């Protein structure tokens, strides 16, 4: 009986003896499962040696393949972008690669934009990177179809059903009245009535 109880209380991952905290996993494997969808995901090798990530970037500045993404093999930020540490500060590996290839950004506000739209997959291919303003980068996301709009946006206050209602009654009531009813600004109502900037994705 004690062996059965001990088996239930241990993590379900093979050879893991840590106590189970949720969904049959220990804390470490549960967090990996929640973040990656796989309890075995994440780091599977030793951390990089000091200077190794920078040497890797320097070795790949002249990367020949213009089409395929060049995936960052080291640490990453939680959003998937490659992470490099220089002088104790963390930087985006894609931004560092862009600096190596294209020089300093035109302004501090410029971002290293991906033409491949695979930054979250760790792409650092120098042929896929360029300096862009935040606005240009946002337009790229629209072009790639990865910019959340409408109810998919984390800023959304309206449901697709509410948007449909607004479109149906939009011409019979003032935008000011509709804005008060739905708790959004008047310009949002205008965009919805005209069919601009609000997709029901």
N, C-alpha and C positions, 0 to 999 in steps of 0.2 A: 504493500500500500504506500509506504514512504517513497519508493522508487517512482511510482506513478505520479504522486503529488509533486516530487522534485522535478520530474520531466515536464509537468504542466507549468511549473513556475520558472523554468529556464527558457531562454530565448529559443525560438524555433529554427534559427539559422544553424546549420550543421557546425559542430565544434565550438559553438558559442555557449559559454556557461553563465553568462550574465543573467540576472533576474528579468523576467518578462514584465513589461510595463504597459504595453498597449498592442492590440492586434497580434499577439503572439510574439512580439519582438522586444528585445531590450531597448533601452533608451537610444543607443547609437544606431542600431539597425532600424528602429522606428523612424528616427529623424531622416535617415537616408531614404526610407520608403516614402515618407511624406514629401520630401524635396525632389527626389529623382523618380519616384514610382517603382523603385527597386531597392530592397534592403541591402543589396551587395554593391550598389553603385558608389561612386566617389573614388577617393584615392586608393589605388591598388598597388602603388609602388612607393618607394621612399621619397621624401621631399627632395627637390633639386638642390644640388650643391651651390654654395655661394658663387655668384657670377655666371652660372650655367645658363639661366634664361636669357641674359643679355648676350652671351656668346651665341646662343641659338638664333636670336634675332639678327645679329650681325652676319651670321652665316647665311641667312635667308633673305637679306636685302636684295640680292640679285636673283631672287626666285624666278625661274624661267616660265613656269606654267601660268599663263594669263587667265585661264578659264576656271580650273579647279581651285577650291578654297584651300588655303594653307592653315591647318588647324593648330592652335596653340596647345602644346603638350604639357604645360605646367599648370600651376594654380590658377584658379578663376574666381572672379567675383560671383556673388550669388546669382546675378542675372545671366551668367554664362560667358561674359566677356573675359578675355585673358587678363591676368593680373601680373604685373612685374613690380618688384620693389627696388627702388634706387634711393640711396642715402636715407634709408629708413622710412620713406614715403611710398605709398602704393599708387601705381599708375595703371591705366589701361594699356595692355600690350599693343593693341591696335593703334592707339594714339602715339606710342613710342615708335612703332614701325613707321607710321606716317611722318613723324619728325625725321627719322633716319633717311627716308626716301625723298621727301618734299621740303625739308627744312622746317623751320619754326612756323607755327600758324600765323596767318596774316594779322590776326588780333587774338587776344586771350579768350574771346568768346567763341572762336571757331572750334568746331568739333571734327574729329576724324570720322568721316562718313563712309559707309560701305556701299559699293555699287552692287554687291552680291546679296545684300540683306541678310548676311549670315554672321553678324557680329555676336549675337547671342549663342552661336555655335562655336565661338572662339576663332573665327577667321582673322588671320593677320596677313593675308596675301597682299604684298605691296601694290599689285596691279588693281586691287579692289578698293584701295583707300585713297581718299582725297580730302582736302580741307573744305569744309562747308559751314555755312551759318546754320544756326538751329532751325531757322525757317526752311532753308534748302533741305536739311536732313528730314524735317517733318514732311515736306513735299515728296521726298524719296519714299518715305513710308507709305504715303497715299498711293504712289505709283506702284509700289511692290504689293499693295493690298494688305499691309500689316499694321496699318494705323487703325486702332479700334475707334469705331464711330458709332453713333446712336447708342443703343442699349449695351453694346459691347464695351463702351468706354467706361472706365472706373469713375468718371466724373458725372455720368448720366444720372439724372434725377427722375427721368420719365421712363415708363415701360413702353414697349411697342404698342400695347393696347391704348394707352393714353395718347400716343402720337397719332394713332388712327382716329381717335375721337376728335382730337384737335383739328386734323385735316378735314374731317367731315363737317364740323361746325365752325371752322375757321373764318369763313366769309360772312357768317350770320351774327357773330359777336365781335367786339373790338379786341384787338390784341392785348390791350391793357387789362380788360376783364379776364381773358383767358390766362394771362400771366399771373394774375392774383389767384385764380381758381387752382391752377396747377403748381403754384409756388416757384415759378421760373421767371426770368426777365423777359421783357417784351420782345427783345431782339430774337430770343430763342423761339418764341411763338412765330415770329415773322419767318425765320428760317424754315420752320416746320411747314407752315402754310404754303410757302413758295417751293418746298421740296429741296431746299438747300441744306447741306451740312448735317443732316440727320437721317442716317440709314437705320433700318430696323434689323439689320444683320441677324 
